[in-house]
């Protein structure tokens, strides 16, 4: 489990062409906090989250493969906080 606060406001002043926004703590991600959970069966979990209508907009098209070796699905809680479910690509 990995918890962190999404309170990085420095993205507002960045030149996104020269300095991409990707610290993972930007305030626009969702709500005010983020939470990561490692799990098995992220595809099945994505289907359940989709049926429940709680997917973050970036996950509406399905599970995403990252550049850092995981497959991820994102959801939000009732307060808009981001919850990431991930499994290692294997």
Phi and psi in degrees as a GROMACS rama.xvg file:
@    title "Ramachandran Plot"
@    xaxis  label "Phi"
@    yaxis  label "Psi"
@TYPE xy
-135.328  116.899  UNK-2
-110.49  140.78  UNK-3
-157.344  158.231  UNK-4
-90.7749  132.15  UNK-5
-90.8903  79.382  UNK-6
-127.211  15.3653  UNK-7
-75.8622  108.687  UNK-8
-95.9245  -1.51907  UNK-9
-65.7838  -17.7831  UNK-10
-60.4385  -26.4133  UNK-11
-63.1985  -28.3542  UNK-12
-105.649  4.21547  UNK-13
-83.9159  148.636  UNK-14
-86.7152  101.702  UNK-15
-64.4383  -17.8154  UNK-16
-73.742  -42.6908  UNK-17
-84.2484  -34.7837  UNK-18
-130.735  89.7662  UNK-19
-57.6558  146.97  UNK-20
-83.0594  107.91  UNK-21
-162.733  37.1459  UNK-22
-73.882  -21.9734  UNK-23
85.313  2.62119  UNK-24
-124.419  12.2012  UNK-25
-63.6991  142.715  UNK-26
-65.3012  -22.1119  UNK-27
-81.0993  -6.35192  UNK-28
-56.6498  -55.4678  UNK-29
176.488  135.857  UNK-30
49.8104  -138.911  UNK-31
-123.197  -0.182972  UNK-32
-148.27  161.939  UNK-33
-133.2  154.17  UNK-34
-146.088  127.869  UNK-35
-114.254  136.67  UNK-36
-129.805  120.945  UNK-37
-79.8506  134.307  UNK-38
-146.438  168.584  UNK-39
-107.298  142.597  UNK-40
80.77  44.6729  UNK-41
-63.9331  -28.0179  UNK-42
-65.7353  -44.1925  UNK-43
-65.7928  -38.9059  UNK-44
-65.196  -40.4294  UNK-45
-57.5699  -43.1205  UNK-46
-60.8697  -42.202  UNK-47
-66.1464  -43.5442  UNK-48
-64.9261  -36.8209  UNK-49
-63.9396  -45.8211  UNK-50
-61.7363  -33.9974  UNK-51
-79.1684  -10.9387  UNK-52
72.1393  30.0032  UNK-53
-115.722  10.6233  UNK-54
-67.8184  141.283  UNK-55
-68.8227  147.733  UNK-56
-52.4379  -31.2422  UNK-57
-69.6347  -13.8585  UNK-58
-102.741  1.21945  UNK-59
-59.8734  -28.0339  UNK-60
-88.9171  -1.80874  UNK-61
127.167  -176.704  UNK-62
-68.7822  140.131  UNK-63
-108.244  140.05  UNK-64
-91.8144  132.361  UNK-65
-98.7584  166.047  UNK-66
-72.624  -14.4727  UNK-67
-106.493  23.2182  UNK-68
87.8555  21.8315  UNK-69
-125.117  164.467  UNK-70
-116.488  130.282  UNK-71
-134.847  150.574  UNK-72
-132.575  137.991  UNK-73
-115.781  138.687  UNK-74
-133.875  169.562  UNK-75
-127.102  149.115  UNK-76
-89.3663  -176.019  UNK-77
-63.0104  -21.3178  UNK-78
-94.0038  1.32238  UNK-79
86.124  7.18834  UNK-80
-73.2926  144.236  UNK-81
-83.4821  132.578  UNK-82
-121.684  119.816  UNK-83
-105.581  126.804  UNK-84
-107.11  128.798  UNK-85
-141.749  156.97  UNK-86
-140.32  148.994  UNK-87
-65.5736  141.622  UNK-88
-74.4726  140.462  UNK-89
